[in-house]
Amino acid sequence: MHNNQYDTLAEALEDLAERGYVEDFHVNSKGMLDGGAGQTFSPSQTELHEFHRFEGMTNPSDASIVYALRTNKGLKGTVVDAYGAEGSERISEFMNSLRERFEI
């Protein structure tokens, strides 16, 4: 796992897409990963492969984080969130459960 190796979010998303992380995942209101086309995945059906944090250039509240994930169905994609106090509690809880499973 290679975390925090990019200078910008755009650079990270471009490289991750080139490596097959093409799905635009979201964590839905039920705390499940939404893979589109009606597919949802629980934390136990999802692997966290890497994550990258980015600081806001002029404002610390502009910080963001991108997670690279793979589902048990082989779908690979990303979730992007604000980092820190501005981040989504729903996404944070989902990712924390993955970190516990994979000791990240």
FENVENJO-V227383 format. One record per run of one state. SS is the DSSP state (hx for helix, st for strand, lp for the rest). FROM is the first residue (numbers start at 0). LEN is the number of residues. If there is no record, write none. Layout:
ss = <SS	SS>
from = <FROM	FROM>
len = <LEN	LEN>
//
This chain:
ss = <lp	hx	lp	st	lp	st	lp	st	lp	st	lp	hx	st	lp	hx	lp	st	lp	st	lp	hx	lp	hx	lp>
from = <0	8	18	22	24	25	27	32	36	38	41	42	45	54	59	62	63	71	75	82	83	86	88	102>
len = <8	10	4	2	1	2	5	4	2	3	1	3	9	5	3	1	8	4	7	1	3	2	14	2>
//
